[in-house]
Amino acid sequence: MNEKKLYISELFDYYGALLSEKQKYAVEMYYNDDLSLSEIAESIGITRQGVRDQLKHAEEYLVECEEKLGFAKKLSCALALSEEIKTICEKSNEPVAEEISKRNSKVIELLL
């Protein structure tokens, strides 16, 4: 999967519920199920160009949502910081480090 497809698929995980049903279906089929535009068009009874238009509008909207809200970027940063906390705790001999590590694991569970 190329970078753009991976990025749109990730944004779809965050903001997909905000798309129209047609856009959701097109994005799901194209990015997650790897169907061609023709296959999607045939399955929903519209033209290949109609599918392309649905995808283009959906992609633009998903990117706009990320630009305004930044959930994907924030999650990525939070997970990176969490990994740093985990590494620090593993290197520490302090008794409190184990408790911090446990709570850090709970934070990761909540984020994912």
C-alpha positions as CSV (number, residue, x, y, z in Angstrom):
1,M,0.0,0.0,0.0
2,N,1.5,3.4,-1.0
3,E,1.8,6.3,1.5
4,K,-1.3,8.1,0.3
5,K,-3.5,5.1,0.5
6,L,-2.2,4.3,4.0
7,Y,-2.7,7.9,5.1
8,I,-6.3,8.1,3.8
9,S,-7.0,4.7,5.3
10,E,-5.8,6.0,8.7
11,L,-7.8,9.2,8.4
12,F,-10.9,7.1,7.5
13,D,-10.4,5.3,10.8
14,Y,-10.7,8.6,12.7
15,Y,-13.2,10.6,10.6
16,G,-15.0,8.0,8.4
17,A,-18.2,8.3,10.4
18,L,-18.5,11.9,9.1
19,L,-18.7,10.9,5.5
20,S,-21.9,10.2,3.5
21,E,-22.8,6.5,3.2
22,K,-21.7,6.5,-0.5
23,Q,-18.4,8.0,0.4
24,K,-17.8,5.6,3.3
25,Y,-18.5,2.7,1.0
26,A,-16.3,3.9,-1.8
27,V,-13.4,4.6,0.6
28,E,-13.8,1.3,2.4
29,M,-13.8,-0.6,-0.8
30,Y,-11.0,1.3,-2.5
31,Y,-8.6,1.8,0.4
32,N,-9.3,-1.1,2.7
33,D,-10.5,-3.8,0.4
34,D,-8.3,-2.8,-2.6
35,L,-11.1,-2.9,-5.2
36,S,-10.7,-1.1,-8.5
37,L,-12.9,1.9,-9.4
38,S,-14.7,-0.3,-12.0
39,E,-15.4,-3.0,-9.4
40,I,-16.8,-0.5,-7.0
41,A,-18.9,1.2,-9.7
42,E,-20.4,-2.1,-10.7
43,S,-21.3,-3.0,-7.1
44,I,-23.1,0.2,-6.4
45,G,-24.5,0.9,-9.9
46,I,-22.8,4.1,-10.8
47,T,-20.1,5.1,-13.3
48,R,-16.4,4.7,-12.7
49,Q,-16.2,8.5,-12.8
50,G,-18.9,8.7,-10.1
51,V,-16.8,6.5,-7.8
52,R,-13.8,8.6,-8.5
53,D,-15.7,11.8,-7.6
54,Q,-17.0,10.2,-4.4
55,L,-13.4,9.2,-3.5
56,K,-12.0,12.6,-4.3
57,H,-14.6,14.5,-2.2
58,A,-14.1,12.0,0.6
59,E,-10.3,12.3,0.5
60,E,-10.5,16.1,0.6
61,Y,-12.9,16.0,3.5
62,L,-10.8,13.6,5.5
63,V,-7.7,15.7,5.0
64,E,-9.6,18.8,6.0
65,C,-10.9,17.2,9.2
66,E,-7.3,16.2,10.1
67,E,-6.0,19.7,9.3
68,K,-8.7,21.2,11.6
69,L,-8.8,18.6,14.4
70,G,-5.4,16.8,14.2
71,F,-6.5,13.6,15.9
72,A,-4.2,11.3,13.9
73,K,-1.2,13.5,14.6
74,K,-2.1,13.8,18.3
75,L,-2.4,10.1,18.7
76,S,0.9,9.5,16.9
77,C,2.6,11.9,19.3
78,A,0.9,10.4,22.3
79,L,2.0,6.9,21.4
80,A,5.6,8.1,20.8
81,L,5.6,9.7,24.2
82,S,4.2,6.6,25.7
83,E,7.0,4.5,24.2
84,E,9.5,6.9,25.8
85,I,7.8,6.5,29.2
86,K,7.9,2.8,28.8
87,T,11.7,2.8,28.0
88,I,12.5,5.1,30.9
89,C,10.5,2.9,33.3
90,E,12.2,-0.2,32.0
91,K,15.6,1.4,32.7
92,S,14.7,2.6,36.2
93,N,15.2,0.8,39.4
94,E,12.8,2.9,41.3
95,P,9.7,1.1,42.8
96,V,7.4,3.8,41.4
97,A,8.5,3.0,37.8
98,E,6.5,-0.2,37.8
99,E,3.4,1.6,38.7
100,I,4.0,4.3,36.1
101,S,4.6,1.6,33.5
102,K,1.3,-0.1,34.4
103,R,-0.6,3.2,34.1
104,N,1.1,4.0,30.9
105,S,-0.1,0.7,29.5
106,K,-3.6,1.6,30.4
107,V,-3.3,4.9,28.6
108,I,-2.2,3.1,25.5
109,E,-5.2,0.8,25.7
110,L,-7.5,3.8,25.9
111,L,-5.9,5.5,23.0
112,L,-6.1,2.4,20.7
